[in-house]
Amino acid sequence: MKRVAIALGCALLSLAPLPANPSSAAPRSGDAVLTPTASRSGDAVLTPTASRSGDAVLTPTASRSGDAVRTSAAAGSGDAALTNAAAPPSPSPDSSPYSVTSIRPDGHVVRPGDTVRTVARLYRLRAADLRRWNRIGRHAALRPDGVLSLRTPATPLPRWASRIEPVTPADVTPTAPAPAGTAPATATPATPAGVASAAATPVGPAATGPAPKCPVTAADLRRVWVKYMDFEGAGRDGWLIVNRSIARSTQKAFATLYRRRFPIMVMQPLDVNRPGLTDRSIVTGGYECRTVAGTTHWSQHAYGLAIDVNPRQNPMIRGTYLDPPGSDPWIPRAPYRTGMIHDGGAETAFTRNGFFWGGRWHTLKDYMHFSPNDR
């Protein structure tokens, strides 16, 4: 009988659940790997996924009933954009040092339906902490496309500030073409006629002979300085030149973006905000004295009546043509990734201040483009 009892006891022990012993692929040096632990019923469990050096990629694998389960998309260095599906592949890092960059790994890109409580629960944080870190009022609602910090920021965002200045005649010059013998970092397909492009046909002595007169003068334009949040979550001072008729509405639109914590990749002055940058197609800006690619017609940018926001993350798409080049990972618009503009998200900062959005056009999609005349 004693032998039977001992055998029965061993059998029962072999059926007992073993302690959790999760494992993942060996991380690269510098990776911040989070080990999942047993959670209370309904809590999201964070498990590690393969990440680039230094990234902490969080993958919630379980949630309370009714909550959307988000999986961190494979993206460029520093990306922590949460999506419901795997993100498209990123372009080669050799194409541009800033081709794929994103908010710090402790950032959350707000999706429709997110609230402070649901985001806090997703990362097992206190809602009060999330509000304090991001200066969110107790009754304030989150807006899609904004980015929330998930820890105490090293440097809190400064208060919003803006000013409007006159421009000089030197600011109203045709866009200079690239120096002779300079090849673009990536091949640029032929631009369909009539398509406004961030890399549109330049005008000027080296391109067309004598420089044509730009359609507006310096007196018609204003330089608008704004405070913006960059992709690292830091506050910066940037400017863009626009027609004086939309200077005030431009201020209001960028104030709204800042309040919602919508990140902007880079703005002028580049020698301060991104020293050494050569890829101007990623710059958020307005006025540029140039024609529409493939035509002799002035672009709306030449009148200061168009603004492009985060061109790389919000490309212009017409058929197989893509501008700027290298924006392929951002063609699918369903994912919510840092700097992307979605319907009902960042676009409302402009459309509620007198602008139209190129993302609603039918013959082509120009997700970066805002103008007061829908052109």
C-alpha positions as CSV (number, residue, x, y, z in Angstrom):
1,M,0.0,0.0,0.0
2,K,2.8,2.4,0.8
3,R,4.3,1.8,-2.7
4,V,0.9,2.5,-4.3
5,A,0.6,5.7,-2.3
6,I,4.0,6.9,-3.3
7,A,3.4,6.1,-7.0
8,L,0.0,8.0,-6.9
9,G,1.7,11.0,-5.3
10,C,4.3,11.2,-8.0
11,A,1.7,11.0,-10.7
12,L,-0.2,13.9,-9.2
13,L,2.9,16.0,-8.9
14,S,3.7,15.4,-12.6
15,L,0.3,16.8,-13.5
16,A,0.7,19.9,-11.4
17,P,1.3,23.1,-13.5
18,L,4.9,24.2,-13.8
19,P,6.0,27.7,-12.9
20,A,5.9,30.1,-15.9
21,N,9.2,30.1,-17.7
22,P,8.7,32.3,-20.8
23,S,11.6,32.6,-23.2
24,S,12.2,34.6,-26.3
25,A,14.9,34.8,-28.9
26,A,18.2,36.1,-27.6
27,P,18.0,39.9,-27.8
28,R,20.7,42.0,-29.3
29,S,23.1,43.8,-27.0
30,G,21.3,46.8,-25.5
31,D,17.8,45.4,-25.9
32,A,15.3,46.2,-23.2
33,V,13.5,42.9,-22.8
34,L,10.4,42.7,-20.7
35,T,9.6,39.3,-19.2
36,P,5.9,38.5,-18.8
37,T,4.5,37.7,-15.4
38,A,1.3,36.1,-14.3
39,S,-1.5,38.8,-14.4
40,R,-4.8,39.3,-12.7
41,S,-7.8,38.3,-14.7
42,G,-8.3,40.7,-17.5
43,D,-4.9,42.5,-17.4
44,A,-2.8,42.8,-20.5
45,V,0.3,40.7,-20.3
46,L,3.4,42.3,-21.9
47,T,5.7,39.9,-23.8
48,P,8.9,40.7,-25.6
49,T,9.2,40.6,-29.4
50,A,12.3,40.8,-31.6
51,S,13.5,44.4,-31.5
52,R,16.3,46.5,-32.8
53,S,19.1,47.4,-30.5
54,G,17.9,49.6,-27.6
55,D,14.2,49.2,-28.5
56,A,11.7,48.0,-25.9
57,V,8.9,46.5,-28.0
58,L,5.7,45.8,-26.0
59,T,3.2,43.2,-27.3
60,P,0.0,43.0,-25.2
61,T,-1.2,39.4,-25.6
62,A,-4.4,39.5,-23.6
63,S,-6.9,42.1,-22.7
64,R,-10.2,42.6,-21.0
65,S,-13.2,41.6,-22.9
66,G,-14.0,44.2,-25.6
67,D,-10.6,45.9,-25.6
68,A,-8.6,46.0,-28.8
69,V,-5.4,44.0,-28.6
70,R,-2.6,45.9,-30.2
71,T,0.7,44.5,-31.4
72,S,3.7,46.7,-31.9
73,A,4.6,47.0,-35.5
74,A,8.0,46.1,-36.8
75,A,9.3,49.5,-37.8
76,G,12.4,51.6,-37.9
77,S,14.8,52.3,-35.1
78,G,12.9,53.7,-32.2
79,D,9.4,52.9,-33.6
80,A,6.8,51.9,-31.0
81,A,3.7,52.5,-33.1
82,L,1.0,50.1,-32.1
83,T,-1.1,48.5,-34.8
84,N,-3.7,45.8,-35.2
85,A,-1.6,44.2,-37.9
86,A,2.0,43.9,-38.8
87,A,3.4,47.1,-40.4
88,P,4.8,47.0,-43.9
89,P,8.5,46.5,-44.2
90,S,10.7,49.6,-43.7
91,P,13.0,50.9,-46.4
92,S,16.7,50.2,-46.2
93,P,18.3,52.4,-43.5
94,D,21.0,53.2,-46.1
95,S,18.5,55.2,-48.2
96,S,18.3,58.0,-45.7
97,P,19.4,58.4,-42.2
98,Y,16.0,59.7,-41.3
99,S,13.9,57.5,-43.6
100,V,12.3,55.6,-40.7
101,T,12.4,57.2,-37.3
102,S,9.8,57.4,-34.6
103,I,8.8,58.3,-31.1
104,R,10.7,56.9,-28.2
105,P,9.8,53.2,-27.4
106,D,7.8,54.5,-24.4
107,G,5.3,56.3,-26.7
108,H,1.8,55.2,-27.7
109,V,0.2,56.4,-30.9
110,V,-3.5,57.2,-30.1
111,R,-6.1,55.2,-32.1
112,P,-9.8,55.9,-32.4
113,G,-11.6,54.8,-29.2
114,D,-8.5,55.1,-27.0
115,T,-9.1,56.7,-23.6
116,V,-6.6,57.5,-20.8
117,R,-8.0,54.6,-18.8
118,T,-7.7,52.0,-21.6
119,V,-4.2,53.1,-22.6
120,A,-3.1,53.1,-18.9
121,R,-4.6,49.6,-18.5
122,L,-2.9,48.4,-21.7
123,Y,0.6,49.2,-20.3
124,R,-0.4,48.5,-16.6
125,L,0.1,52.2,-15.6
126,R,-1.9,54.5,-13.4
127,A,-4.3,56.8,-15.3
128,A,-3.3,59.6,-13.1
129,D,0.3,59.2,-14.0
130,L,-0.5,59.1,-17.7
131,R,-2.4,62.4,-17.4
132,R,0.4,64.0,-15.5
133,W,3.1,63.0,-17.9
134,N,1.2,64.2,-20.8
135,R,-0.6,67.2,-19.2
136,I,-4.0,65.8,-20.0
137,G,-7.0,67.4,-18.2
138,R,-9.2,65.1,-16.2
139,H,-12.0,65.4,-18.7
140,A,-10.0,65.9,-21.8
141,A,-10.5,63.3,-24.6
142,L,-7.6,61.8,-26.6
143,R,-7.5,62.5,-30.3
144,P,-6.2,60.0,-32.9
145,D,-2.6,60.4,-34.2
146,G,-1.3,62.1,-31.1
147,V,1.5,60.3,-29.2
148,L,1.4,59.8,-25.4
149,S,4.5,59.5,-23.3
150,L,4.4,56.3,-21.1
151,R,6.9,57.5,-18.5
152,T,8.0,60.8,-16.9
153,P,9.5,62.9,-19.7
154,A,13.1,63.8,-19.3
155,T,12.2,67.4,-20.2
156,P,8.5,68.4,-20.1
157,L,7.2,70.0,-23.3
158,P,7.4,73.8,-23.1
159,R,4.3,75.9,-23.4
160,W,3.0,76.6,-26.8
161,A,4.4,79.8,-28.5
162,S,4.1,81.3,-31.9
163,R,4.8,84.5,-33.7
164,I,4.3,86.0,-37.2
165,E,7.1,87.9,-39.1
166,P,7.4,89.6,-42.4
167,V,9.7,87.9,-45.0
168,T,12.3,89.5,-47.2
169,P,12.7,89.5,-51.0
170,A,15.5,86.9,-50.6
171,D,12.9,84.5,-49.2
172,V,10.9,84.7,-52.4
173,T,13.2,82.9,-54.9
174,P,12.6,80.0,-57.3
175,T,13.5,76.5,-56.0
176,A,17.1,75.7,-57.0
177,P,17.7,72.4,-58.8
178,A,20.2,69.9,-57.4
179,P,23.8,70.6,-58.3
180,A,25.0,69.0,-61.5
181,G,26.1,65.4,-61.2
182,T,24.1,64.9,-57.9
183,A,22.1,61.8,-58.0
184,P,19.1,61.3,-55.7
185,A,19.4,58.8,-52.9
186,T,16.6,56.7,-54.5
187,A,15.3,56.6,-58.0
188,T,12.4,58.8,-58.7
189,P,9.8,57.6,-61.2
190,A,8.4,60.0,-63.8
191,T,5.8,62.4,-62.3
192,P,2.4,62.3,-64.0
193,A,1.6,65.6,-65.5
194,G,-0.5,67.8,-63.3
195,V,0.7,66.2,-60.0
196,A,2.0,68.5,-57.4
197,S,5.1,67.0,-55.9
198,A,7.3,67.6,-52.9
199,A,10.1,67.0,-55.4
200,A,8.3,68.9,-58.2
201,T,10.0,70.6,-61.2
202,P,12.3,73.4,-59.9
203,V,12.4,76.7,-61.7
204,G,15.3,79.0,-62.0
205,P,18.3,79.9,-64.2
206,A,19.9,76.4,-64.0
207,A,16.6,74.8,-64.9
208,T,14.8,77.0,-67.4
209,G,17.2,79.9,-68.3
210,P,16.3,83.3,-66.8
211,A,14.5,83.0,-63.5
212,P,10.8,83.6,-63.9
213,K,9.1,86.0,-61.5
214,C,7.3,84.2,-58.7
215,P,3.6,84.7,-58.6
216,V,3.6,86.5,-55.2
217,T,5.9,89.0,-53.6
218,A,7.5,89.1,-50.2
219,A,4.8,91.5,-49.1
220,D,2.2,88.7,-49.7
221,L,3.9,86.3,-47.4
222,R,4.6,85.8,-43.7
223,R,6.9,83.6,-41.7
224,V,5.0,81.7,-39.0
225,W,7.1,80.5,-36.1
226,V,5.5,77.7,-34.1
227,K,6.4,75.4,-31.2
228,Y,6.3,71.7,-32.3
229,M,7.0,68.3,-30.8
230,D,9.5,66.3,-32.7
231,F,9.6,62.5,-33.1
232,E,11.7,62.1,-30.0
233,G,9.0,63.9,-27.9
234,A,11.1,67.1,-27.5
235,G,9.7,70.6,-28.0
236,R,11.3,72.6,-30.8
237,D,10.9,76.0,-32.5
238,G,10.2,75.8,-36.2
239,W,8.9,78.0,-39.0
240,L,7.2,77.9,-42.3
241,I,6.3,80.6,-44.8
242,V,2.7,80.9,-46.0
243,N,0.5,83.5,-47.6
244,R,-0.4,86.3,-45.2
245,S,-4.1,85.4,-45.7
246,I,-3.7,82.1,-43.9
247,A,-1.1,83.0,-41.4
248,R,-3.5,83.2,-38.4
249,S,-5.3,79.9,-39.4
250,T,-1.9,78.3,-39.8
251,Q,-1.0,79.3,-36.2
252,K,-4.3,77.8,-34.9
253,A,-3.8,74.5,-36.8
254,F,-0.3,74.0,-35.4
255,A,-1.4,75.0,-31.9
256,T,-4.0,72.2,-32.1
257,L,-1.4,69.7,-33.3
258,Y,0.9,70.7,-30.3
259,R,-1.9,70.4,-27.8
260,R,-2.8,67.0,-29.1
261,R,0.9,65.9,-29.0
262,F,1.0,65.2,-32.7
263,P,4.7,64.8,-33.7
264,I,6.3,66.6,-36.6
265,M,9.5,65.1,-38.1
266,V,11.3,68.3,-38.8
267,M,10.8,72.0,-39.7
268,Q,13.0,74.9,-40.6
269,P,15.5,76.1,-39.5
270,L,17.3,72.9,-40.5
271,D,20.7,74.0,-39.2
272,V,19.2,74.0,-35.7
273,N,16.5,71.3,-35.9
274,R,18.3,68.7,-38.1
275,P,21.9,69.7,-38.8
276,G,23.4,68.0,-41.9
277,L,20.0,67.0,-43.3
278,T,20.2,66.7,-47.1
279,D,16.8,65.1,-47.8
280,R,14.5,68.1,-47.9
281,S,11.5,66.0,-48.9
282,I,10.8,65.1,-45.2
283,V,10.5,68.8,-44.1
284,T,7.1,70.1,-43.0
285,G,6.7,73.5,-44.8
286,G,4.6,75.8,-46.9
287,Y,5.7,78.3,-49.5
288,E,8.0,77.2,-52.3
289,C,8.3,79.0,-55.6
290,R,7.9,76.1,-58.1
291,T,5.6,74.7,-60.7
292,V,3.5,71.6,-60.6
293,A,5.6,68.7,-61.8
294,G,5.2,68.0,-65.5
295,T,3.5,71.3,-66.2
296,T,4.2,75.0,-66.5
297,H,1.5,75.9,-64.0
298,W,2.4,77.3,-60.6
299,S,1.9,75.1,-57.6
300,Q,-0.3,76.3,-54.8
301,H,2.9,76.3,-52.8
302,A,4.2,79.1,-55.0
303,Y,1.3,81.2,-53.7
304,G,2.0,80.2,-50.1
305,L,-1.5,78.6,-50.1
306,A,-0.4,75.0,-49.4
307,I,1.2,73.2,-46.4
308,D,2.8,69.8,-46.4
309,V,2.9,68.0,-43.1
310,N,5.3,65.0,-42.5
311,P,5.7,64.2,-46.2
312,R,7.5,60.9,-45.7
313,Q,4.8,59.5,-43.4
314,N,1.9,61.0,-45.5
315,P,2.9,60.6,-49.2
316,M,1.1,61.6,-52.3
317,I,-0.1,58.6,-54.2
318,R,-1.4,58.5,-57.8
319,G,-1.5,55.1,-59.4
320,T,2.0,53.7,-59.2
321,Y,3.6,57.1,-58.6
322,L,4.7,57.9,-55.1
323,D,6.1,61.1,-53.7
324,P,8.4,61.4,-51.8
325,P,10.4,58.4,-53.0
326,G,11.0,55.8,-50.3
327,S,7.6,56.3,-48.7
328,D,6.4,52.7,-49.5
329,P,6.0,51.6,-45.9
330,W,3.4,54.3,-45.3
331,I,1.2,53.5,-48.3
332,P,-1.1,51.4,-46.2
333,R,-3.1,53.9,-44.1
334,A,-4.7,51.4,-41.6
335,P,-1.8,51.3,-39.2
336,Y,-1.4,54.1,-36.7
337,R,2.3,55.0,-36.8
338,T,4.2,58.0,-35.6
339,G,3.6,61.1,-37.7
340,M,0.8,59.6,-39.9
341,I,-2.3,61.7,-40.6
342,H,-5.7,59.9,-40.5
343,D,-9.3,60.8,-41.2
344,G,-10.7,62.2,-38.0
345,G,-7.3,62.5,-36.5
346,A,-4.6,65.2,-37.1
347,E,-6.3,66.4,-40.3
348,T,-9.1,68.0,-38.2
349,A,-6.5,70.5,-36.8
350,F,-6.5,72.0,-40.2
351,T,-9.9,71.2,-41.6
352,R,-11.5,72.9,-38.6
353,N,-9.5,76.0,-39.3
354,G,-10.4,76.7,-42.9
355,F,-8.2,74.1,-44.8
356,F,-9.1,71.3,-47.1
357,W,-7.2,67.9,-46.9
358,G,-5.7,66.2,-49.9
359,G,-6.3,62.9,-48.2
360,R,-10.0,63.2,-49.3
361,W,-9.3,63.7,-53.0
362,H,-10.5,61.0,-55.4
363,T,-8.2,61.1,-58.5
364,L,-5.2,60.9,-56.2
365,K,-4.4,60.9,-52.5
366,D,-2.1,63.6,-51.1
367,Y,-2.1,62.9,-47.4
368,M,0.5,65.5,-46.5
369,H,-1.3,68.4,-48.3
370,F,-3.6,71.1,-46.8
371,S,-4.8,74.2,-48.6
372,P,-7.6,76.8,-48.2
373,N,-8.9,76.3,-51.7
374,D,-8.9,72.5,-52.0
375,R,-6.3,72.6,-54.7
